[in-house]
Amino acid sequence: MWRLLLPGLKVKRFMIIVAVGFLGLGVAMGRWLSLDPWRLWLEIAVAGLGVVLVALGSWGLWRSIGELLGSDKWAGLLYSRRQLARGPKVVALGGGTGLPVVLRGLKNYTSNLTAVVTVADDGGSSGRLRGDLGILPPGDIRNCMVALADTEPLMEELFQHRFDTGELKGHSFGNLFLAAMEKTAGDFVTALRESSRVLAVRGTVLPATLERVTLWAELVTGEVIYGESNIGRSPARIAKIGMDPDDATPLAEAVTAILEADMVVLGPGSLYTSVIPNLLVRPIQEAIRNTRAVRVYVANVMTQPGETTHYSAQDHVDALERQVGRGLIDVVLVNNQPVDQTILERYRREGAEPVAAPPGGSNWPEVVAAPLIAVDGVVRHDPDKLARALLRLLLRYRPRWAEGRVLDGLWLEARLRERRVGE
């Protein structure tokens, strides 16, 4: 604190101006209480001067701090630390492009977010860095960090920039940054913490495990294929998926976050290569089974050719239950917003089709349908629509919400109303 007394900070002068202003207001109010009519105008002038000094000092102090930290960052930091810290504790598990959508929407309502990301990626830039440097594949983790970032657009563009020529062709700057940060920090978790500070991340991003794992899939034909990138192009329907080693150890922080969560979200994302791999880490699976949180599976909007061809929503959940058993999820969230036929035809030519909702009377976990997609020429989840639907589920299941969080629940309802009115 003594450093605040050093000259040149452009802080003390404004604090003194504010103090003198309040002093003037105090003197004027004290004189008013004496009811001396002869000094009335003088007291009004002193009070007015006090108000002006307080306003000028406060404006100068805010401007001085804003010059150092950036006005948007300063305001965002206050909002994140004070308001969003009151939000519910949510853990989202997955990978690929689905998990960042969940995080991007939820970060507007809570900063108590934990992303648990699969580390089985072996393709593209992540696969090359994994093979060359022996590090965890950083691609999915990078996307989640950018999704949770509360920083300038230029920084986001920098982390997502992908080189298209030379020896770095195919690599993204963010992947290279995380690889360099790990070598500098000494371990991957420390590298994530430091990188999160650079991006001003709202929440925490954690790998499902620090071990080097490889996915394998057994097809209905009996063939076994290895590697996440190969499974995504499966020539036949997948019967079973596994991971080598099969006893990978998760981060303790991930398990603790799941057990303490108010809501656990699985998906959306590639069923066999993004969602299920997290559940193959047994302590994570058991934590989800034993948590008091509301457990929601977000079904994909469209099938994925080669991995979930012709899958309905029921097929997705059946696949989950074949892998981990029943009782792992409470609610299935599906989209009921219609898709333009022109766009659907384009997807059908690529082998994709809408994921059909379950028929009435199915022996399922509870199914909730809501409009969840963005209307922009591509069929994908809208971050804010998805976040609202998830948080309404949490409010609906409030009796299961952790004790002592009712005030936060009321605050969350107010936040949902605010954003609806703002639109």
Contacts in CASP RR format, 6 or more apart in sequence:
PFRMAT RR
TARGET T0000
AUTHOR 0000-0000-0000
METHOD contacts of the structure
MODEL  1
MWRLLLPGLKVKRFMIIVAVGFLGLGVAMGRWLSLDPWRLWLEIAVAGLG
VVLVALGSWGLWRSIGELLGSDKWAGLLYSRRQLARGPKVVALGGGTGLP
VVLRGLKNYTSNLTAVVTVADDGGSSGRLRGDLGILPPGDIRNCMVALAD
TEPLMEELFQHRFDTGELKGHSFGNLFLAAMEKTAGDFVTALRESSRVLA
VRGTVLPATLERVTLWAELVTGEVIYGESNIGRSPARIAKIGMDPDDATP
LAEAVTAILEADMVVLGPGSLYTSVIPNLLVRPIQEAIRNTRAVRVYVAN
VMTQPGETTHYSAQDHVDALERQVGRGLIDVVLVNNQPVDQTILERYRRE
GAEPVAAPPGGSNWPEVVAAPLIAVDGVVRHDPDKLARALLRLLLRYRPR
WAEGRVLDGLWLEARLRERRVGE
3 9 0 8 1.000
4 11 0 8 1.000
4 12 0 8 1.000
5 12 0 8 1.000
9 64 0 8 1.000
10 64 0 8 1.000
10 67 0 8 1.000
11 61 0 8 1.000
11 64 0 8 1.000
11 65 0 8 1.000
14 57 0 8 1.000
14 58 0 8 1.000
14 60 0 8 1.000
14 61 0 8 1.000
14 64 0 8 1.000
15 57 0 8 1.000
15 61 0 8 1.000
17 53 0 8 1.000
17 54 0 8 1.000
17 56 0 8 1.000
17 57 0 8 1.000
18 53 0 8 1.000
18 54 0 8 1.000
18 57 0 8 1.000
18 58 0 8 1.000
18 61 0 8 1.000
20 50 0 8 1.000
20 53 0 8 1.000
21 49 0 8 1.000
21 50 0 8 1.000
21 51 0 8 1.000
21 53 0 8 1.000
21 54 0 8 1.000
22 50 0 8 1.000
22 54 0 8 1.000
23 50 0 8 1.000
24 46 0 8 1.000
24 47 0 8 1.000
24 49 0 8 1.000
24 50 0 8 1.000
24 53 0 8 1.000
25 47 0 8 1.000
25 50 0 8 1.000
25 51 0 8 1.000
25 54 0 8 1.000
27 46 0 8 1.000
28 43 0 8 1.000
28 44 0 8 1.000
28 46 0 8 1.000
28 47 0 8 1.000
28 48 0 8 1.000
28 50 0 8 1.000
29 47 0 8 1.000
31 39 0 8 1.000
31 43 0 8 1.000
31 46 0 8 1.000
32 43 0 8 1.000
65 74 0 8 1.000
66 74 0 8 1.000
69 77 0 8 1.000
72 152 0 8 1.000
73 150 0 8 1.000
73 151 0 8 1.000
73 152 0 8 1.000
73 200 0 8 1.000
76 150 0 8 1.000
77 150 0 8 1.000
77 200 0 8 1.000
80 111 0 8 1.000
80 150 0 8 1.000
80 202 0 8 1.000
81 111 0 8 1.000
84 107 0 8 1.000
84 109 0 8 1.000
84 110 0 8 1.000
84 111 0 8 1.000
84 112 0 8 1.000
84 202 0 8 1.000
85 111 0 8 1.000
85 112 0 8 1.000
86 110 0 8 1.000
86 408 0 8 1.000
86 411 0 8 1.000
87 109 0 8 1.000
87 110 0 8 1.000
87 111 0 8 1.000
87 112 0 8 1.000
87 408 0 8 1.000
87 409 0 8 1.000
87 411 0 8 1.000
87 412 0 8 1.000
88 110 0 8 1.000
88 112 0 8 1.000
88 262 0 8 1.000
88 263 0 8 1.000
88 391 0 8 1.000
88 394 0 8 1.000
88 401 0 8 1.000
88 405 0 8 1.000
88 408 0 8 1.000
88 409 0 8 1.000
88 412 0 8 1.000
89 110 0 8 1.000
89 112 0 8 1.000
89 114 0 8 1.000
89 257 0 8 1.000
89 260 0 8 1.000
89 261 0 8 1.000
89 262 0 8 1.000
89 263 0 8 1.000
89 293 0 8 1.000
89 402 0 8 1.000
90 106 0 8 1.000
90 110 0 8 1.000
90 112 0 8 1.000
90 113 0 8 1.000
90 114 0 8 1.000
90 261 0 8 1.000
90 262 0 8 1.000
90 263 0 8 1.000
90 264 0 8 1.000
90 265 0 8 1.000
90 390 0 8 1.000
91 113 0 8 1.000
91 114 0 8 1.000
91 115 0 8 1.000
91 116 0 8 1.000
91 254 0 8 1.000
91 257 0 8 1.000
91 258 0 8 1.000
91 261 0 8 1.000
91 263 0 8 1.000
91 264 0 8 1.000
91 265 0 8 1.000
91 293 0 8 1.000
92 99 0 8 1.000
92 102 0 8 1.000
92 103 0 8 1.000
92 106 0 8 1.000
92 113 0 8 1.000
92 114 0 8 1.000
92 115 0 8 1.000
92 116 0 8 1.000
92 264 0 8 1.000
92 265 0 8 1.000
92 267 0 8 1.000
93 99 0 8 1.000
93 115 0 8 1.000
93 116 0 8 1.000
93 117 0 8 1.000
93 208 0 8 1.000
93 264 0 8 1.000
93 265 0 8 1.000
93 266 0 8 1.000
93 267 0 8 1.000
93 275 0 8 1.000
93 278 0 8 1.000
93 279 0 8 1.000
93 284 0 8 1.000
93 288 0 8 1.000
94 115 0 8 1.000
94 116 0 8 1.000
94 117 0 8 1.000
94 118 0 8 1.000
94 140 0 8 1.000
94 266 0 8 1.000
94 267 0 8 1.000
94 269 0 8 1.000
94 274 0 8 1.000
94 275 0 8 1.000
94 277 0 8 1.000
94 278 0 8 1.000
95 117 0 8 1.000
95 118 0 8 1.000
95 140 0 8 1.000
95 143 0 8 1.000
95 144 0 8 1.000
95 269 0 8 1.000
95 270 0 8 1.000
95 274 0 8 1.000
95 275 0 8 1.000
96 118 0 8 1.000
96 121 0 8 1.000
96 140 0 8 1.000
96 143 0 8 1.000
96 269 0 8 1.000
96 270 0 8 1.000
96 274 0 8 1.000
97 143 0 8 1.000
97 269 0 8 1.000
97 380 0 8 1.000
98 267 0 8 1.000
98 268 0 8 1.000
98 269 0 8 1.000
98 274 0 8 1.000
98 381 0 8 1.000
99 115 0 8 1.000
99 117 0 8 1.000
99 140 0 8 1.000
99 143 0 8 1.000
99 144 0 8 1.000
99 147 0 8 1.000
99 267 0 8 1.000
99 269 0 8 1.000
99 274 0 8 1.000
100 143 0 8 1.000
100 144 0 8 1.000
100 146 0 8 1.000
100 147 0 8 1.000
101 147 0 8 1.000
101 268 0 8 1.000
101 380 0 8 1.000
101 381 0 8 1.000
101 383 0 8 1.000
101 386 0 8 1.000
102 265 0 8 1.000
102 267 0 8 1.000
102 268 0 8 1.000
102 298 0 8 1.000
102 381 0 8 1.000
102 383 0 8 1.000
102 386 0 8 1.000
102 387 0 8 1.000
102 390 0 8 1.000
103 113 0 8 1.000
103 115 0 8 1.000
103 144 0 8 1.000
103 147 0 8 1.000
103 148 0 8 1.000
104 147 0 8 1.000
104 148 0 8 1.000
104 383 0 8 1.000
105 383 0 8 1.000
105 384 0 8 1.000
105 386 0 8 1.000
105 387 0 8 1.000
106 113 0 8 1.000
106 387 0 8 1.000
106 390 0 8 1.000
106 391 0 8 1.000
107 113 0 8 1.000
107 147 0 8 1.000
107 148 0 8 1.000
107 150 0 8 1.000
107 202 0 8 1.000
107 203 0 8 1.000
108 384 0 8 1.000
108 387 0 8 1.000
108 419 0 8 1.000
109 387 0 8 1.000
109 391 0 8 1.000
109 412 0 8 1.000
109 415 0 8 1.000
109 416 0 8 1.000
110 412 0 8 1.000
111 202 0 8 1.000
111 203 0 8 1.000
112 203 0 8 1.000
113 148 0 8 1.000
113 202 0 8 1.000
113 203 0 8 1.000
113 204 0 8 1.000
114 203 0 8 1.000
114 204 0 8 1.000
114 205 0 8 1.000
114 206 0 8 1.000
114 253 0 8 1.000
114 254 0 8 1.000
114 257 0 8 1.000
114 261 0 8 1.000
115 144 0 8 1.000
115 148 0 8 1.000
115 203 0 8 1.000
115 204 0 8 1.000
115 205 0 8 1.000
115 206 0 8 1.000
116 206 0 8 1.000
116 207 0 8 1.000
116 208 0 8 1.000
116 254 0 8 1.000
116 257 0 8 1.000
116 258 0 8 1.000
116 278 0 8 1.000
116 284 0 8 1.000
117 140 0 8 1.000
117 141 0 8 1.000
117 144 0 8 1.000
117 205 0 8 1.000
117 206 0 8 1.000
117 207 0 8 1.000
117 208 0 8 1.000
117 278 0 8 1.000
118 140 0 8 1.000
118 208 0 8 1.000
118 273 0 8 1.000
118 274 0 8 1.000
118 277 0 8 1.000
118 278 0 8 1.000
119 136 0 8 1.000
119 137 0 8 1.000
119 140 0 8 1.000
119 141 0 8 1.000
119 207 0 8 1.000
119 208 0 8 1.000
119 209 0 8 1.000
119 210 0 8 1.000
119 213 0 8 1.000
120 137 0 8 1.000
120 213 0 8 1.000
120 214 0 8 1.000
120 215 0 8 1.000
120 227 0 8 1.000
120 228 0 8 1.000
120 243 0 8 1.000
120 273 0 8 1.000
120 277 0 8 1.000
121 127 0 8 1.000
121 130 0 8 1.000
121 137 0 8 1.000
121 139 0 8 1.000
121 140 0 8 1.000
121 228 0 8 1.000
121 229 0 8 1.000
122 130 0 8 1.000
122 137 0 8 1.000
122 214 0 8 1.000
122 227 0 8 1.000
122 228 0 8 1.000
122 229 0 8 1.000
123 137 0 8 1.000
123 228 0 8 1.000
123 229 0 8 1.000
124 170 0 8 1.000
124 229 0 8 1.000
125 139 0 8 1.000
125 162 0 8 1.000
125 170 0 8 1.000
125 171 0 8 1.000
125 172 0 8 1.000
125 175 0 8 1.000
126 137 0 8 1.000
126 138 0 8 1.000
126 139 0 8 1.000
126 140 0 8 1.000
126 175 0 8 1.000
127 137 0 8 1.000
128 171 0 8 1.000
129 135 0 8 1.000
129 137 0 8 1.000
129 138 0 8 1.000
129 171 0 8 1.000
129 175 0 8 1.000
129 176 0 8 1.000
129 179 0 8 1.000
130 136 0 8 1.000
130 137 0 8 1.000
130 212 0 8 1.000
133 179 0 8 1.000
133 183 0 8 1.000
134 212 0 8 1.000
135 178 0 8 1.000
135 179 0 8 1.000
135 182 0 8 1.000
135 188 0 8 1.000
136 188 0 8 1.000
136 207 0 8 1.000
136 210 0 8 1.000
136 212 0 8 1.000
138 174 0 8 1.000
138 175 0 8 1.000
138 178 0 8 1.000
138 179 0 8 1.000
139 172 0 8 1.000
139 174 0 8 1.000
139 175 0 8 1.000
139 178 0 8 1.000
140 274 0 8 1.000
141 178 0 8 1.000
141 192 0 8 1.000
141 205 0 8 1.000
141 207 0 8 1.000
142 159 0 8 1.000
142 160 0 8 1.000
142 172 0 8 1.000
142 174 0 8 1.000
142 175 0 8 1.000
142 178 0 8 1.000
144 205 0 8 1.000
145 159 0 8 1.000
145 192 0 8 1.000
145 195 0 8 1.000
145 196 0 8 1.000
145 199 0 8 1.000
145 201 0 8 1.000
145 205 0 8 1.000
146 156 0 8 1.000
146 159 0 8 1.000
146 160 0 8 1.000
146 199 0 8 1.000
148 199 0 8 1.000
148 201 0 8 1.000
148 202 0 8 1.000
148 203 0 8 1.000
148 205 0 8 1.000
149 155 0 8 1.000
149 156 0 8 1.000
149 159 0 8 1.000
149 199 0 8 1.000
149 200 0 8 1.000
149 201 0 8 1.000
149 202 0 8 1.000
150 199 0 8 1.000
150 200 0 8 1.000
150 201 0 8 1.000
150 202 0 8 1.000
151 199 0 8 1.000
151 200 0 8 1.000
155 198 0 8 1.000
155 199 0 8 1.000
158 173 0 8 1.000
158 174 0 8 1.000
159 172 0 8 1.000
159 173 0 8 1.000
159 174 0 8 1.000
159 177 0 8 1.000
159 199 0 8 1.000
160 172 0 8 1.000
160 173 0 8 1.000
160 174 0 8 1.000
161 172 0 8 1.000
161 173 0 8 1.000
161 174 0 8 1.000
162 170 0 8 1.000
162 171 0 8 1.000
162 172 0 8 1.000
162 173 0 8 1.000
163 169 0 8 1.000
163 170 0 8 1.000
163 171 0 8 1.000
163 172 0 8 1.000
163 173 0 8 1.000
164 170 0 8 1.000
168 176 0 8 1.000
177 195 0 8 1.000
178 191 0 8 1.000
178 192 0 8 1.000
178 195 0 8 1.000
181 191 0 8 1.000
181 194 0 8 1.000
181 195 0 8 1.000
182 188 0 8 1.000
182 191 0 8 1.000
184 191 0 8 1.000
185 191 0 8 1.000
185 194 0 8 1.000
188 207 0 8 1.000
188 210 0 8 1.000
189 206 0 8 1.000
189 207 0 8 1.000
189 210 0 8 1.000
189 251 0 8 1.000
192 205 0 8 1.000
192 206 0 8 1.000
192 207 0 8 1.000
196 203 0 8 1.000
196 204 0 8 1.000
196 205 0 8 1.000
204 253 0 8 1.000
204 257 0 8 1.000
206 251 0 8 1.000
206 253 0 8 1.000
206 254 0 8 1.000
206 257 0 8 1.000
207 251 0 8 1.000
208 248 0 8 1.000
208 250 0 8 1.000
208 251 0 8 1.000
208 254 0 8 1.000
208 277 0 8 1.000
208 278 0 8 1.000
208 281 0 8 1.000
208 284 0 8 1.000
209 248 0 8 1.000
209 249 0 8 1.000
209 250 0 8 1.000
209 251 0 8 1.000
209 281 0 8 1.000
210 249 0 8 1.000
210 251 0 8 1.000
211 245 0 8 1.000
211 248 0 8 1.000
211 249 0 8 1.000
213 243 0 8 1.000
213 244 0 8 1.000
213 245 0 8 1.000
213 248 0 8 1.000
213 277 0 8 1.000
214 226 0 8 1.000
214 227 0 8 1.000
214 243 0 8 1.000
214 244 0 8 1.000
215 226 0 8 1.000
215 227 0 8 1.000
215 228 0 8 1.000
215 231 0 8 1.000
215 241 0 8 1.000
215 242 0 8 1.000
215 243 0 8 1.000
215 244 0 8 1.000
215 272 0 8 1.000
215 273 0 8 1.000
215 277 0 8 1.000
216 224 0 8 1.000
216 225 0 8 1.000
216 226 0 8 1.000
216 227 0 8 1.000
216 231 0 8 1.000
216 241 0 8 1.000
216 242 0 8 1.000
216 243 0 8 1.000
216 244 0 8 1.000
217 224 0 8 1.000
217 225 0 8 1.000
217 231 0 8 1.000
217 234 0 8 1.000
217 238 0 8 1.000
217 240 0 8 1.000
217 241 0 8 1.000
217 242 0 8 1.000
217 272 0 8 1.000
218 224 0 8 1.000
218 238 0 8 1.000
218 239 0 8 1.000
218 240 0 8 1.000
218 241 0 8 1.000
219 225 0 8 1.000
219 234 0 8 1.000
219 235 0 8 1.000
219 236 0 8 1.000
219 237 0 8 1.000
219 238 0 8 1.000
219 239 0 8 1.000
220 236 0 8 1.000
220 237 0 8 1.000
220 238 0 8 1.000
220 239 0 8 1.000
221 236 0 8 1.000
222 239 0 8 1.000
223 235 0 8 1.000
223 236 0 8 1.000
225 231 0 8 1.000
225 234 0 8 1.000
228 273 0 8 1.000
228 277 0 8 1.000
231 238 0 8 1.000
231 241 0 8 1.000
231 272 0 8 1.000
231 273 0 8 1.000
231 307 0 8 1.000
232 270 0 8 1.000
232 272 0 8 1.000
232 273 0 8 1.000
232 304 0 8 1.000
232 306 0 8 1.000
232 307 0 8 1.000
233 306 0 8 1.000
234 272 0 8 1.000
234 306 0 8 1.000
234 307 0 8 1.000
235 306 0 8 1.000
237 309 0 8 1.000
238 272 0 8 1.000
238 307 0 8 1.000
238 319 0 8 1.000
240 322 0 8 1.000
240 323 0 8 1.000
241 272 0 8 1.000
241 276 0 8 1.000
241 277 0 8 1.000
241 280 0 8 1.000
241 323 0 8 1.000
242 280 0 8 1.000
243 277 0 8 1.000
243 280 0 8 1.000
243 281 0 8 1.000
246 280 0 8 1.000
247 282 0 8 1.000
248 280 0 8 1.000
248 281 0 8 1.000
249 281 0 8 1.000
249 283 0 8 1.000
250 281 0 8 1.000
250 283 0 8 1.000
250 284 0 8 1.000
254 284 0 8 1.000
254 287 0 8 1.000
255 283 0 8 1.000
255 284 0 8 1.000
255 287 0 8 1.000
258 264 0 8 1.000
258 284 0 8 1.000
258 287 0 8 1.000
258 288 0 8 1.000
258 291 0 8 1.000
258 293 0 8 1.000
259 287 0 8 1.000
259 290 0 8 1.000
259 291 0 8 1.000
260 291 0 8 1.000
260 402 0 8 1.000
261 291 0 8 1.000
261 293 0 8 1.000
262 293 0 8 1.000
262 294 0 8 1.000
262 394 0 8 1.000
262 401 0 8 1.000
262 402 0 8 1.000
262 405 0 8 1.000
263 293 0 8 1.000
263 294 0 8 1.000
263 295 0 8 1.000
263 296 0 8 1.000
263 390 0 8 1.000
263 393 0 8 1.000
263 394 0 8 1.000
264 288 0 8 1.000
264 291 0 8 1.000
264 293 0 8 1.000
264 294 0 8 1.000
264 295 0 8 1.000
264 296 0 8 1.000
265 296 0 8 1.000
265 298 0 8 1.000
265 390 0 8 1.000
266 275 0 8 1.000
266 278 0 8 1.000
266 279 0 8 1.000
266 295 0 8 1.000
266 296 0 8 1.000
266 297 0 8 1.000
266 298 0 8 1.000
266 320 0 8 1.000
266 329 0 8 1.000
267 274 0 8 1.000
267 275 0 8 1.000
267 297 0 8 1.000
267 298 0 8 1.000
267 300 0 8 1.000
268 298 0 8 1.000
268 299 0 8 1.000
268 300 0 8 1.000
268 301 0 8 1.000
268 381 0 8 1.000
269 275 0 8 1.000
269 300 0 8 1.000
270 304 0 8 1.000
270 307 0 8 1.000
270 308 0 8 1.000
271 300 0 8 1.000
271 304 0 8 1.000
271 307 0 8 1.000
271 308 0 8 1.000
271 311 0 8 1.000
271 316 0 8 1.000
271 319 0 8 1.000
271 320 0 8 1.000
272 307 0 8 1.000
272 308 0 8 1.000
272 319 0 8 1.000
273 307 0 8 1.000
275 320 0 8 1.000
276 319 0 8 1.000
276 320 0 8 1.000
276 323 0 8 1.000
276 324 0 8 1.000
278 284 0 8 1.000
279 285 0 8 1.000
279 288 0 8 1.000
279 320 0 8 1.000
279 323 0 8 1.000
279 324 0 8 1.000
279 328 0 8 1.000
280 323 0 8 1.000
285 324 0 8 1.000
285 328 0 8 1.000
288 295 0 8 1.000
288 328 0 8 1.000
289 327 0 8 1.000
289 328 0 8 1.000
292 400 0 8 1.000
292 402 0 8 1.000
293 400 0 8 1.000
294 330 0 8 1.000
294 331 0 8 1.000
294 393 0 8 1.000
294 394 0 8 1.000
294 397 0 8 1.000
294 400 0 8 1.000
294 401 0 8 1.000
295 328 0 8 1.000
295 329 0 8 1.000
295 330 0 8 1.000
295 331 0 8 1.000
296 329 0 8 1.000
296 330 0 8 1.000
296 331 0 8 1.000
296 332 0 8 1.000
296 333 0 8 1.000
296 390 0 8 1.000
296 393 0 8 1.000
297 316 0 8 1.000
297 317 0 8 1.000
297 320 0 8 1.000
297 329 0 8 1.000
297 331 0 8 1.000
297 332 0 8 1.000
297 333 0 8 1.000
297 365 0 8 1.000
298 333 0 8 1.000
298 381 0 8 1.000
298 386 0 8 1.000
298 390 0 8 1.000
299 313 0 8 1.000
299 316 0 8 1.000
299 317 0 8 1.000
299 332 0 8 1.000
299 333 0 8 1.000
299 334 0 8 1.000
299 335 0 8 1.000
299 355 0 8 1.000
300 308 0 8 1.000
300 316 0 8 1.000
300 355 0 8 1.000
301 335 0 8 1.000
301 339 0 8 1.000
301 354 0 8 1.000
301 355 0 8 1.000
301 372 0 8 1.000
301 373 0 8 1.000
301 379 0 8 1.000
301 380 0 8 1.000
301 381 0 8 1.000
302 347 0 8 1.000
302 352 0 8 1.000
302 353 0 8 1.000
302 354 0 8 1.000
302 355 0 8 1.000
302 379 0 8 1.000
303 309 0 8 1.000
303 310 0 8 1.000
303 311 0 8 1.000
303 351 0 8 1.000
303 352 0 8 1.000
303 353 0 8 1.000
303 354 0 8 1.000
303 355 0 8 1.000
304 352 0 8 1.000
305 350 0 8 1.000
305 351 0 8 1.000
305 352 0 8 1.000
308 315 0 8 1.000
308 316 0 8 1.000
309 351 0 8 1.000
310 353 0 8 1.000
311 319 0 8 1.000
311 355 0 8 1.000
312 355 0 8 1.000
312 356 0 8 1.000
312 357 0 8 1.000
312 358 0 8 1.000
313 332 0 8 1.000
313 334 0 8 1.000
313 355 0 8 1.000
313 356 0 8 1.000
313 357 0 8 1.000
313 358 0 8 1.000
313 367 0 8 1.000
314 358 0 8 1.000
314 362 0 8 1.000
314 364 0 8 1.000
316 355 0 8 1.000
317 329 0 8 1.000
317 332 0 8 1.000
317 364 0 8 1.000
317 365 0 8 1.000
320 328 0 8 1.000
320 329 0 8 1.000
321 327 0 8 1.000
321 328 0 8 1.000
327 365 0 8 1.000
329 365 0 8 1.000
330 365 0 8 1.000
330 366 0 8 1.000
330 397 0 8 1.000
331 365 0 8 1.000
331 366 0 8 1.000
331 367 0 8 1.000
331 368 0 8 1.000
331 393 0 8 1.000
331 397 0 8 1.000
332 358 0 8 1.000
332 364 0 8 1.000
332 365 0 8 1.000
332 366 0 8 1.000
332 367 0 8 1.000
332 368 0 8 1.000
333 368 0 8 1.000
333 369 0 8 1.000
333 370 0 8 1.000
333 372 0 8 1.000
333 389 0 8 1.000
333 390 0 8 1.000
333 393 0 8 1.000
334 355 0 8 1.000
334 357 0 8 1.000
334 358 0 8 1.000
334 367 0 8 1.000
334 368 0 8 1.000
334 369 0 8 1.000
334 370 0 8 1.000
335 355 0 8 1.000
335 369 0 8 1.000
335 370 0 8 1.000
335 371 0 8 1.000
335 372 0 8 1.000
335 373 0 8 1.000
335 381 0 8 1.000
336 357 0 8 1.000
336 369 0 8 1.000
336 370 0 8 1.000
336 371 0 8 1.000
337 370 0 8 1.000
337 371 0 8 1.000
337 372 0 8 1.000
337 373 0 8 1.000
339 354 0 8 1.000
339 373 0 8 1.000
339 379 0 8 1.000
340 375 0 8 1.000
340 377 0 8 1.000
343 377 0 8 1.000
343 378 0 8 1.000
343 379 0 8 1.000
344 353 0 8 1.000
344 354 0 8 1.000
344 379 0 8 1.000
347 353 0 8 1.000
347 379 0 8 1.000
354 379 0 8 1.000
357 367 0 8 1.000
357 369 0 8 1.000
358 364 0 8 1.000
358 367 0 8 1.000
368 389 0 8 1.000
368 393 0 8 1.000
370 385 0 8 1.000
370 389 0 8 1.000
371 385 0 8 1.000
372 381 0 8 1.000
372 382 0 8 1.000
372 385 0 8 1.000
372 386 0 8 1.000
372 389 0 8 1.000
373 379 0 8 1.000
373 380 0 8 1.000
373 381 0 8 1.000
373 382 0 8 1.000
373 385 0 8 1.000
374 380 0 8 1.000
374 381 0 8 1.000
374 382 0 8 1.000
374 385 0 8 1.000
384 419 0 8 1.000
388 416 0 8 1.000
388 419 0 8 1.000
391 412 0 8 1.000
391 416 0 8 1.000
392 416 0 8 1.000
394 401 0 8 1.000
394 412 0 8 1.000
395 409 0 8 1.000
395 412 0 8 1.000
395 413 0 8 1.000
398 406 0 8 1.000
398 409 0 8 1.000
401 409 0 8 1.000
END
